[in-house]
Amino acid sequence: MKSTNWTKTFVALVSASLLVSACSSSDETTATGEAADVAGAQAVADQYEAPPADLVLTTPLSRAPDSGKYVISIETPQPISSAKNDAIQQAADVLGWRYQRVLMGTDAEAAPKAMDQAIALRPDAIHISGTPLTMLTRQIESADAAGIPVIADSIAGPPVAGVISTALDGDAQVEEWGKMVASQVVADSDGQANVAIFSITDYSILNVFTDAFTAQLEAQCPDCTTQLVNQQVTDLGTKTPQNVVSTLQRDPTINYAVFSFGDLVLGVDAALRGASLTDQVTFAGQTPTPDNLDSLKGGDNSVWVGFPVQILGWRVIDTLARHFNGDDLAAADAAFLPTQLLNSDNIGSAVLDEDTGYYVGVADYQGEFETLWQK
């Protein structure tokens, strides 16, 4: 697949096969009796089963970045955050930048406190991830007043003053992932999908995924049904497994469990085995963990969209380098992350990180970045 056609191909296919209506705001959908567009769904899904050809981002920096910058990440307490920030460290080392992490706690004020700590260290830039910008309004204003730019990934909505970009793993990318997963579910189920969606609605970027999934599913398969089952952060690996079991027991017609991020599956497999429900549902979702991908390797029939954790980390440094150079960020903001639909048929050929097991998609991504950076 050519990177320049990545978004255009998807939009063209969706436009040709769908008459899209507004997404319902209800937590549950009902059958309508209308026929599913299984062929159209399969056509969309087929475009994303091949591995990405390159980084998608192809615009080089205007010049090699200056060394000596100092960047701080606010690290949230999830394994995927640590893996991404490890990649940021590697990219920073290439540019001769200093990199530090401020670990965020789990209490209600953890994010503002971590941000205040980072500002006090007077870095050249601060990186945040996942935390809604509305929770950090005062801190972003303080950073802006101190001349410290903020870059955010995995955030819903446009940038505010003081934030140079929210494009990475942002609205457009996550909407695409929701549509990709929905198309695969419609195709694989032959238009017979009854879906329970498990998510954490406190995180607006996850709502972008679930809304896009639901809208695409309704458009391609009006007779398919969805219900949203909200979770709390503290439910991961504790209450969520039993919540999944209870949901399936209440409605035995559910045949797909969709997760807005892979860590929600923690403990679910064991809970389903204990309740003899393993054969009832197929898993699907975004941001798969190494365990999710290992299950695919083991032959299960789930489907995930590849989330290139390491490349996302390098893209954070790339965007900051462009900003410090005074380069226009438009090309970088418009370039999606390389991705693909992952299933048991193609997981064997998918490019995974040898050290962490996360999806990468592009084997020589470091070399491609160094070329863009004129290193």
Residue pairs with C-beta under 8 A, 6 or more apart in sequence:
1 9
1 47
1 50
1 52
1 53
2 53
3 52
3 53
3 54
3 55
3 56
3 57
3 58
3 335
4 58
6 56
6 336
7 176
7 336
9 47
10 44
10 47
10 48
10 176
10 179
10 180
13 40
13 43
13 44
13 47
14 20
14 44
14 179
14 216
16 40
17 37
17 39
17 40
17 41
17 43
17 44
17 220
18 37
18 40
18 216
18 219
18 220
19 219
20 215
20 216
20 219
21 215
21 218
21 219
22 215
23 211
23 214
23 215
23 218
24 214
24 218
27 227
27 228
28 225
28 226
28 227
28 228
29 214
29 218
29 224
29 225
29 226
29 227
30 225
31 222
31 223
31 224
31 225
32 222
32 223
33 222
33 223
34 222
34 223
35 191
35 222
35 223
36 186
36 190
36 191
36 192
36 220
36 221
36 222
36 223
36 224
37 186
37 191
37 220
37 221
38 186
38 187
38 190
38 191
38 220
38 221
40 220
41 182
41 183
41 184
41 186
41 187
41 191
41 220
41 221
42 183
42 187
44 179
44 180
44 183
45 180
45 183
45 184
45 187
45 341
48 180
48 305
48 339
48 340
48 341
49 340
49 341
49 343
49 345
49 346
50 340
50 346
51 340
51 346
51 349
51 350
51 351
51 361
52 338
52 339
52 340
52 361
52 362
54 338
54 362
54 368
55 311
55 335
55 338
55 362
55 365
55 368
55 369
55 372
56 335
56 336
56 337
56 338
57 315
57 318
57 331
57 332
57 335
57 372
58 335
58 372
59 331
59 332
59 335
59 372
60 371
60 372
60 373
60 374
61 321
61 322
61 325
61 327
61 372
61 373
61 374
62 325
62 326
62 327
63 325
63 374
64 373
64 374
64 375
65 95
65 321
65 324
65 325
65 373
66 324
67 95
67 96
67 97
68 96
68 97
68 98
69 95
69 97
69 98
69 124
69 125
69 320
69 324
70 97
70 98
70 99
70 100
70 123
70 124
70 125
71 88
71 92
71 97
71 98
71 99
71 100
71 123
71 124
71 125
71 126
71 127
71 317
71 320
72 99
72 100
72 101
72 102
72 118
72 121
72 123
72 125
72 126
72 127
73 85
73 88
73 99
73 100
73 101
73 102
73 126
73 127
73 128
73 129
73 316
74 101
74 102
74 104
74 111
74 114
74 115
74 118
74 126
74 127
74 128
74 129
74 131
75 81
75 82
75 85
75 101
75 102
75 103
75 104
76 104
76 129
76 130
76 131
77 103
77 104
77 105
77 106
78 263
79 263
79 289
80 261
80 262
80 263
80 287
80 289
80 309
80 358
81 129
81 130
83 309
83 310
83 313
83 356
83 358
84 129
84 309
84 310
84 312
84 313
84 316
85 101
85 313
86 310
86 313
86 356
87 309
87 310
87 311
87 312
87 313
87 314
88 99
88 127
88 313
88 314
88 316
88 317
89 99
90 310
90 313
90 314
90 366
91 313
91 314
91 316
91 317
91 318
91 369
92 98
92 99
92 317
93 99
94 366
94 369
94 370
94 373
94 375
95 317
95 321
95 373
95 375
97 317
100 121
100 123
102 114
102 117
102 118
102 121
103 114
104 110
104 111
104 114
104 131
105 113
105 114
106 233
106 234
111 128
111 131
111 135
111 136
112 135
112 136
112 138
112 139
115 126
115 128
115 136
115 139
115 140
115 143
116 139
116 142
118 126
119 126
119 139
119 142
119 143
119 146
119 148
122 146
122 148
123 148
124 148
124 149
124 324
125 148
125 149
125 150
125 151
125 320
125 323
125 324
126 143
126 148
126 149
126 150
126 151
127 150
127 151
127 152
127 153
127 316
127 320
128 136
128 150
128 151
128 152
128 153
128 155
129 152
129 153
129 154
129 155
130 153
130 154
130 155
130 203
130 205
131 155
132 155
132 156
132 203
132 204
133 140
133 152
133 155
133 157
133 160
133 163
133 166
137 160
140 150
140 160
140 161
140 162
140 163
141 161
141 162
143 149
143 150
143 162
144 150
144 161
144 162
149 162
149 163
149 164
149 320
149 323
150 162
150 163
150 164
151 163
151 164
151 165
151 168
151 316
151 319
151 320
151 323
152 159
152 163
152 165
152 166
153 166
153 168
153 169
153 170
153 312
153 315
153 316
154 168
154 169
154 170
154 205
155 166
155 170
155 204
155 205
156 166
156 170
156 171
156 174
156 204
156 205
156 207
156 208
157 166
157 171
157 204
158 166
159 165
159 166
164 319
164 320
164 323
164 329
165 319
165 323
165 329
165 332
165 333
167 173
167 319
167 329
167 332
167 333
167 334
168 312
168 315
168 316
168 319
168 337
169 205
169 307
169 312
169 337
170 205
171 205
171 208
172 336
173 336
173 337
174 205
174 208
174 209
174 212
174 286
175 208
175 209
175 212
176 212
176 336
177 209
177 212
177 286
177 305
177 339
178 208
178 209
178 210
178 211
178 212
178 213
178 214
178 215
178 216
178 286
179 212
179 213
179 215
179 216
180 305
180 339
180 341
181 213
181 258
181 284
181 285
181 286
181 303
181 304
181 305
181 341
182 212
182 213
182 214
182 216
182 217
182 220
183 216
183 220
184 284
184 303
184 341
184 343
185 193
185 195
185 217
185 224
185 256
185 258
185 284
185 303
186 193
186 217
186 220
186 221
186 224
188 282
188 301
188 303
189 221
189 224
189 255
189 256
191 221
191 223
191 224
192 224
192 255
193 217
193 221
193 224
193 225
193 255
193 256
194 224
194 225
194 251
194 253
194 254
194 255
194 256
195 217
195 224
195 225
195 226
195 227
195 254
195 255
195 256
195 257
195 258
196 226
196 227
196 229
196 244
196 247
196 248
196 251
196 254
196 256
196 257
196 258
196 281
197 210
197 213
197 214
197 226
197 227
197 228
197 229
197 258
197 259
197 260
198 229
198 231
198 240
198 243
198 244
198 257
198 258
198 259
198 260
198 264
199 206
199 207
199 209
199 210
199 228
199 229
199 230
199 231
199 259
199 260
199 264
200 206
200 230
200 231
200 232
200 233
200 260
200 264
201 207
201 228
201 230
202 232
202 233
206 260
206 261
209 260
209 286
210 228
210 258
210 260
213 226
213 258
214 226
214 228
217 224
217 226
218 224
218 226
227 247
227 251
227 254
229 243
229 244
229 247
231 239
231 240
231 243
231 264
232 239
235 243
236 263
236 264
236 266
237 266
237 267
238 267
240 264
240 266
240 267
240 268
241 266
241 267
241 268
241 270
241 271
241 272
242 271
244 257
244 268
244 271
244 272
245 271
245 272
245 274
245 275
245 277
247 254
248 254
248 257
248 272
248 275
248 277
248 280
248 281
249 275
249 277
252 280
254 280
254 281
255 280
255 281
255 282
256 281
256 282
256 283
256 284
257 268
257 281
257 282
257 283
257 284
258 283
258 284
258 285
259 265
259 283
259 284
259 285
259 286
260 285
260 286
261 285
261 286
261 287
262 285
262 286
262 287
262 288
262 289
262 291
262 292
262 304
262 307
263 287
263 289
264 285
265 283
265 285
265 289
265 291
265 292
266 289
266 291
269 278
269 295
272 278
272 280
272 281
282 301
282 302
282 303
283 292
283 295
283 300
283 302
283 303
283 304
284 302
284 303
284 304
285 292
285 304
285 305
286 304
286 305
286 307
287 305
287 307
288 296
288 304
288 305
288 306
288 307
288 342
288 359
289 358
290 352
290 356
290 357
290 358
292 302
292 304
293 304
293 342
293 347
293 350
293 352
293 357
293 358
293 359
294 357
295 302
296 302
296 304
296 342
296 343
296 344
296 347
297 347
297 348
299 344
300 344
301 343
301 344
302 343
302 344
303 341
303 342
303 343
304 341
304 342
304 343
305 339
305 340
305 341
305 342
306 338
306 339
306 340
306 341
306 342
306 350
306 359
306 361
307 337
307 339
307 358
307 359
308 337
308 338
308 339
308 358
308 359
308 360
308 361
308 362
308 365
309 353
309 356
309 358
309 359
309 360
310 353
310 356
310 358
310 360
310 365
311 337
311 338
311 360
311 361
311 362
311 365
312 337
314 365
314 366
314 369
315 332
315 337
318 332
318 369
318 372
318 373
319 329
319 332
319 333
321 373
322 328
322 329
322 332
323 329
338 361
338 362
339 361
340 346
340 350
340 361
342 350
342 359
350 359
350 361
351 359
351 360
351 361
351 362
351 363
352 358
352 359
352 360
353 359
353 360
362 368
